[in-house]
């Protein structure tokens, strides 16, 4: 088979770098565009999660969405008919809180975001401060407005350091896309001339934490996601096999704009157990 040739529903980007999913011990999966769009579970997801359980695979949902707590994510999947306990989730909000706790214990922040981000910060011993915070922390959420943007901009202009929960520009929803953290941070960067530090994927700190939680070496793990610029590159640079699924924001055309390639491209995660069973046979 030649590079990029299509066989059935699978595009094999590199025949010398194929994945035997049966041999892999751990799976790190993105959520938005991989598991669901908004409140709609994607085809093949239930079969994929059942296969992970049946094959005793270690797995972690590593999401750049900072708005939800692990418990809320578990409950969201439960409403979709999927049974995944909260220890299987790690978010960019948790990664951000861990970074700040390690860098500046007991610091204060002005935060723009939802419960997932705020709870993670509180749990890490970080306090809220809208007068003279050490950091301005931006995640996704409905609390983003011109007033909060103006407040955050002036706090950064006065010396607060700027942190973004993740570097996603947009995210998939049921009827299109929604601006994500990187797009929300950009006006503050432009107005102040300050460059934000992003804690979510593809930050290696988040990927190393994920692998530790799986108790896996990178060579034993697979990164599954729908974005080349966060999921695939973070897995590749961590030494993992990578799967790009076309159920989210990426298309076959967008692959052509990147200098790097995933190990394999699939229509969705439901193809993983299909390929694993085919390999056994």
Order of alpha helices (4+ residues) and beta strands (2+ residues): beta-beta-beta-beta-beta-alpha-beta-alpha-beta-alpha-beta-alpha-beta-beta-alpha-beta-beta-beta-alpha-beta-alpha-beta-alpha-beta-beta-alpha
